[in-house]
Amino acid sequence: MGKRRIGLAGWWVAAAIIGGASAGSAADEQPFNVRFYAQVEAACNTVQVVRHYAYIGDGPFLRILDVATPTSPVTVGRLRLPGPFVEKIRVSGRFAYIADGTAGLQIVDIANPRSPVRRGGYDTTGTAESVFVSGGLAYVADGTSGVQIVDVSNPSSPTLRGSLGTGYAAHDVFVSGNLAYVAAQYLLIFDVTNPAKPVFRSYYYSLLYYNVFISGGVAYLTATHTQPRGDLYNVLDAIDVTNPDAPKFRGRYGRDASNWAGGFCISNGFAYAILGGLCIVDIRNPSSPTLRGFYPYTGLLYPRKGDVFVSGDLVYVAEVFDLQILRFTGLTAEASRHWPLYP
């Protein structure tokens, strides 16, 4: 495949899909075990799906799609937010918690998806890149300001409870139990039992990590390494964090790419990761991750950007310049026949 040129909201992007990959990636960059369903034009960096609604960012807007028929998504709701670009959306209950860049954290009531209402916000000191909600607290990865811990028990009046100093810019955060895992070039681990007085536990460093997801005592992280000849090499690393004071390397899936690594999610023993293309990686054995599906694209040009959400066998990929709705056919054609899935 060659170059394609995409125009959206006055922006243009040209990108080339190149062949070649490691760890079993598709050498000819052709799709396998993935079927295209639909494309939605949007300046889209994030996606969450709840029931039959997809919540996406579209530039400075929260946009809500009815995806009951995934081949024909329909916009049903839209809300302009204060920031210039919606970075991350996380839905919990009747609220969407939004990392809104320089405007900090925004809280939107989505009880009626056709008429979303902003209920409150907290203007963080940095640039809100990501957010994770747990136990009435929103953990905001706030760039050079580290992680801000915001009490959202009253959505109309969120208040700061504490913060995590990260040294380098905090790009992403994931909370599991009383531990917060931060991708800030390093993997940083904090005890947040007392959010007002978080305690640093440990760190792990290999590459410049962008995104983090915890599953089964393993921290999965994405990164892009620039090789000596200037080519990009994208990785999904598996780090054992069963002992949070001594994280250790378990395994890596890596591939040459013409584009940066971005967001990802984990579902039923598979990682769905933006690694210069959508890579669906079997991580049932974290020490030996294996590619099970691939779909090429050219939408993503920026480190850390993009997002993936999985619902059943449908994969929603926010590619910065559009939203792709795909179907992972390998989940039924191979996985269910050969590998028991996680509950």
C-alpha positions as CSV (number, residue, x, y, z in Angstrom):
1,M,0.0,0.0,0.0
2,G,1.2,3.5,-0.7
3,K,0.6,7.0,0.7
4,R,-2.8,8.4,1.4
5,R,-3.7,12.0,2.1
6,I,-6.4,12.8,4.6
7,G,-8.0,16.2,5.0
8,L,-9.9,17.2,8.2
9,A,-10.8,20.5,9.8
10,G,-8.1,22.3,7.8
11,W,-5.4,19.8,8.7
12,W,-3.6,17.5,6.2
13,V,-1.5,14.5,6.9
14,A,0.5,12.3,4.6
15,A,1.9,9.1,5.8
16,A,3.4,5.9,4.2
17,I,2.7,2.4,5.2
18,I,6.0,0.4,5.0
19,G,6.6,-3.3,5.1
20,G,8.8,-5.1,7.6
21,A,8.1,-6.0,11.2
22,S,9.5,-8.1,14.0
23,A,8.0,-10.7,16.4
24,G,5.7,-12.1,13.8
25,S,4.1,-8.9,12.5
26,A,2.6,-8.9,9.0
27,A,5.6,-8.3,6.7
28,D,3.4,-7.0,3.8
29,E,1.2,-4.8,6.1
30,Q,-2.0,-6.5,4.9
31,P,-4.9,-6.9,7.3
32,F,-5.5,-10.3,8.8
33,N,-8.1,-11.5,11.2
34,V,-9.6,-8.0,11.2
35,R,-12.5,-6.8,9.1
36,F,-13.4,-3.1,8.4
37,Y,-16.9,-2.0,9.5
38,A,-17.1,1.8,9.5
39,Q,-15.1,5.0,9.5
40,V,-16.2,8.2,11.2
41,E,-14.5,11.5,10.3
42,A,-13.5,13.2,13.4
43,A,-10.4,14.8,15.1
44,C,-10.6,11.9,17.4
45,N,-7.9,11.0,20.0
46,T,-10.1,8.9,22.4
47,V,-13.0,6.5,22.5
48,Q,-15.1,4.7,25.2
49,V,-18.1,2.5,24.5
50,V,-20.9,1.9,26.9
51,R,-23.8,-0.2,25.9
52,H,-24.6,1.0,22.3
53,Y,-23.1,4.4,22.6
54,A,-19.5,5.4,21.7
55,Y,-18.1,8.5,23.4
56,I,-15.4,10.1,21.4
57,G,-13.4,13.4,21.3
58,D,-13.8,15.4,18.1
59,G,-11.4,18.4,18.5
60,P,-12.9,20.4,21.3
61,F,-16.1,18.5,21.4
62,L,-17.5,15.5,23.2
63,R,-19.3,13.6,20.5
64,I,-21.7,10.7,21.2
65,L,-22.5,8.1,18.6
66,D,-25.2,5.4,18.5
67,V,-23.3,2.3,17.4
68,A,-26.2,-0.2,17.8
69,T,-25.6,-0.8,14.1
70,P,-21.8,-0.7,14.0
71,T,-21.6,-0.5,10.2
72,S,-23.7,2.7,10.4
73,P,-22.8,4.8,13.4
74,V,-25.0,7.9,14.0
75,T,-24.2,11.0,16.0
76,V,-26.8,11.6,18.6
77,G,-25.2,14.1,21.0
78,R,-22.5,16.7,21.1
79,L,-21.0,19.2,23.6
80,R,-18.4,21.9,23.3
81,L,-15.9,21.7,26.0
82,P,-13.5,24.5,27.3
83,G,-10.2,23.0,26.1
84,P,-8.8,23.1,22.5
85,F,-8.8,19.3,22.1
86,V,-10.3,16.4,24.0
87,E,-7.4,14.1,25.0
88,K,-9.0,11.3,26.9
89,I,-12.5,10.2,27.9
90,R,-13.3,7.7,30.7
91,V,-16.9,6.8,31.5
92,S,-18.0,5.8,34.9
93,G,-21.7,5.5,35.8
94,R,-23.7,8.5,34.5
95,F,-20.6,10.7,34.0
96,A,-17.9,11.1,31.5
97,Y,-14.6,12.3,32.9
98,I,-12.5,14.1,30.3
99,A,-8.8,15.0,30.2
100,D,-9.3,18.3,28.3
101,G,-5.7,19.4,27.7
102,T,-4.9,22.9,29.0
103,A,-8.5,23.1,30.5
104,G,-7.8,20.3,32.9
105,L,-10.5,17.8,34.0
106,Q,-14.1,18.2,32.8
107,I,-17.1,16.2,34.2
108,V,-20.1,15.7,31.9
109,D,-23.5,14.2,32.8
110,I,-24.3,11.6,30.1
111,A,-27.5,10.2,31.7
112,N,-29.2,11.3,28.5
113,P,-26.6,10.7,25.7
114,R,-28.6,12.9,23.3
115,S,-28.2,15.9,25.6
116,P,-24.9,15.8,27.6
117,V,-24.5,18.5,30.2
118,R,-21.2,19.7,31.7
119,R,-21.5,19.5,35.5
120,G,-18.1,20.7,36.7
121,G,-14.4,20.8,36.1
122,Y,-11.1,21.3,37.7
123,D,-8.4,23.3,36.0
124,T,-5.2,21.5,36.7
125,T,-1.8,23.3,36.6
126,G,-0.5,21.3,33.7
127,T,-1.9,19.8,30.5
128,A,-4.4,17.0,31.2
129,E,-3.4,14.1,28.9
130,S,-5.2,11.2,30.5
131,V,-7.5,10.3,33.3
132,F,-8.4,7.2,35.4
133,V,-11.4,7.1,37.8
134,S,-11.4,4.9,40.9
135,G,-13.2,5.2,44.3
136,G,-14.6,8.7,43.8
137,L,-11.2,10.0,42.7
138,A,-10.0,11.1,39.3
139,Y,-6.3,10.6,38.7
140,V,-5.3,13.1,36.0
141,A,-2.0,12.5,34.1
142,D,-1.2,16.2,33.9
143,G,2.0,16.4,31.8
144,T,4.8,18.2,33.5
145,S,2.6,18.7,36.6
146,G,2.7,14.9,37.3
147,V,-0.6,13.3,38.3
148,Q,-3.3,15.3,40.0
149,I,-5.7,13.4,42.3
150,V,-9.1,15.1,42.2
151,D,-12.0,14.3,44.5
152,V,-15.1,14.0,42.2
153,S,-17.6,12.7,44.7
154,N,-19.4,16.0,44.1
155,P,-19.2,16.4,40.3
156,S,-20.3,20.0,40.5
157,S,-17.4,20.9,42.8
158,P,-14.3,18.7,42.3
159,T,-11.5,19.4,44.7
160,L,-7.8,18.5,44.7
161,R,-6.9,15.7,47.2
162,G,-3.2,15.2,46.3
163,S,-0.6,14.8,43.6
164,L,2.1,12.5,42.4
165,G,5.5,14.1,41.5
166,T,6.8,12.2,38.4
167,G,9.9,14.2,37.4
168,Y,9.2,13.6,33.7
169,A,5.9,14.5,32.1
170,A,3.1,12.1,33.1
171,H,1.3,10.8,30.0
172,D,-1.0,8.1,31.3
173,V,-2.1,6.6,34.6
174,F,-3.8,3.3,35.7
175,V,-5.0,2.6,39.2
176,S,-5.4,-1.0,40.6
177,G,-6.3,-1.4,44.2
178,N,-4.2,1.0,46.3
179,L,-1.5,1.4,43.7
180,A,-1.2,4.0,40.9
181,Y,0.9,3.1,37.9
182,V,2.2,6.1,35.8
183,A,3.7,6.2,32.4
184,A,6.1,9.1,32.6
185,Q,9.0,7.9,30.4
186,Y,9.6,5.5,33.3
187,L,7.0,3.2,34.8
188,L,6.4,4.7,38.2
189,I,4.5,3.0,41.0
190,F,2.9,4.8,43.9
191,D,0.9,3.7,46.9
192,V,-2.2,5.9,47.0
193,T,-3.9,4.4,50.1
194,N,-3.9,8.0,51.4
195,P,-4.4,10.2,48.4
196,A,-3.3,13.2,50.3
197,K,0.0,11.6,51.1
198,P,0.9,9.2,48.3
199,V,4.1,7.1,48.7
200,F,6.5,6.3,45.9
201,R,7.2,2.6,45.8
202,S,9.4,1.9,42.8
203,Y,10.2,2.4,39.1
204,Y,11.1,0.5,36.0
205,Y,12.9,1.9,32.9
206,S,13.7,0.4,29.5
207,L,12.2,2.8,26.9
208,L,10.3,6.0,27.0
209,Y,6.8,4.7,28.0
210,Y,3.6,6.5,26.8
211,N,0.7,4.4,27.9
212,V,0.0,1.9,30.7
213,F,-2.6,-0.8,31.4
214,I,-2.6,-3.3,34.3
215,S,-3.9,-6.9,33.9
216,G,-3.2,-10.0,36.0
217,G,-0.3,-8.6,38.0
218,V,1.4,-7.4,34.8
219,A,1.9,-3.8,33.6
220,Y,1.7,-3.4,29.9
221,L,3.2,-0.3,28.3
222,T,3.8,1.1,24.8
223,A,6.8,3.0,23.6
224,T,8.5,4.1,20.4
225,H,12.3,3.7,20.0
226,T,14.1,5.6,17.3
227,Q,16.7,3.3,15.9
228,P,20.2,4.5,14.9
229,R,19.3,4.7,11.2
230,G,16.3,6.8,12.1
231,D,13.5,4.2,11.7
232,L,10.9,3.7,14.3
233,Y,10.5,0.6,16.4
234,N,7.3,0.3,18.4
235,V,6.9,-2.1,21.4
236,L,4.4,-3.4,23.8
237,D,6.3,-4.4,27.0
238,A,5.1,-6.7,29.8
239,I,6.5,-5.9,33.2
240,D,5.7,-8.1,36.2
241,V,4.5,-5.9,39.1
242,T,3.3,-8.7,41.5
243,N,5.9,-7.2,43.8
244,P,5.4,-3.5,43.4
245,D,8.7,-2.8,45.0
246,A,10.7,-4.8,42.4
247,P,9.1,-4.8,39.0
248,K,10.8,-7.0,36.4
249,F,10.7,-7.5,32.7
250,R,8.5,-10.4,31.4
251,G,8.3,-10.0,27.6
252,R,8.0,-7.8,24.6
253,Y,6.2,-7.6,21.3
254,G,7.9,-5.2,18.9
255,R,7.7,-4.2,15.3
256,D,9.3,-1.8,12.8
257,A,6.8,0.9,11.9
258,S,6.4,4.2,9.9
259,N,4.3,5.7,12.7
260,W,4.4,6.2,16.5
261,A,3.0,3.9,19.2
262,G,-0.2,5.1,20.8
263,G,-2.9,4.0,23.1
264,F,-4.2,0.4,23.7
265,C,-6.5,-1.7,25.8
266,I,-6.7,-5.3,27.0
267,S,-9.6,-7.6,26.8
268,N,-9.9,-11.4,27.2
269,G,-6.2,-12.1,27.1
270,F,-5.5,-9.9,24.1
271,A,-3.9,-6.5,23.9
272,Y,-5.3,-4.2,21.2
273,A,-2.4,-1.8,20.6
274,I,-1.6,1.1,18.2
275,L,1.9,0.2,17.1
276,G,2.1,1.7,13.6
277,G,-1.1,-0.2,12.8
278,L,-3.6,-1.9,15.0
279,C,-1.8,-5.0,16.4
280,I,-3.9,-7.6,18.3
281,V,-1.5,-9.5,20.5
282,D,-2.1,-12.7,22.5
283,I,-0.7,-12.0,25.9
284,R,-2.0,-15.1,27.7
285,N,1.7,-15.8,28.2
286,P,3.2,-12.4,28.9
287,S,6.7,-13.8,28.4
288,S,5.8,-14.7,24.8
289,P,3.3,-12.3,23.3
290,T,2.2,-13.3,19.8
291,L,0.5,-11.3,17.0
292,R,-3.0,-12.7,16.2
293,G,-4.5,-9.8,14.2
294,F,-3.4,-6.7,12.3
295,Y,-5.0,-3.8,10.5
296,P,-2.9,-1.1,8.8
297,Y,-3.6,2.6,8.9
298,T,-1.9,6.0,8.4
299,G,-3.9,8.2,10.7
300,L,-1.5,8.6,13.6
301,L,1.5,10.9,13.5
302,Y,2.1,11.9,17.1
303,P,3.6,10.0,20.0
304,R,1.2,8.8,22.7
305,K,-1.9,9.8,20.7
306,G,-4.8,7.5,19.7
307,D,-7.0,5.2,21.7
308,V,-8.5,1.7,21.5
309,F,-11.7,0.3,23.1
310,V,-13.0,-3.3,22.7
311,S,-16.6,-4.4,23.0
312,G,-17.1,-8.1,22.3
313,D,-15.4,-8.7,18.9
314,L,-15.7,-5.0,17.9
315,V,-12.6,-2.8,18.1
316,Y,-13.0,1.0,18.1
317,V,-9.8,2.7,17.1
318,A,-9.3,6.5,17.6
319,E,-6.7,7.4,15.0
320,V,-6.5,11.2,15.7
321,F,-8.0,12.0,12.3
322,D,-10.9,9.5,12.4
323,L,-12.6,6.7,14.3
324,Q,-12.3,3.2,12.8
325,I,-14.8,0.5,13.8
326,L,-13.3,-2.9,13.1
327,R,-14.2,-6.6,13.9
328,F,-11.6,-9.0,15.2
329,T,-12.5,-12.2,13.3
330,G,-9.7,-14.1,15.0
331,L,-11.5,-14.0,18.3
332,T,-14.0,-16.5,17.1
333,A,-12.1,-18.1,14.2
334,E,-9.0,-19.0,16.3
335,A,-9.2,-17.9,19.9
336,S,-12.3,-19.6,21.0
337,R,-11.3,-22.8,19.3
338,H,-7.7,-23.0,20.6
339,W,-7.3,-20.8,23.7
340,P,-9.7,-20.4,26.7
341,L,-10.4,-16.7,27.2
342,Y,-10.1,-14.9,30.4
343,P,-13.4,-14.4,32.2
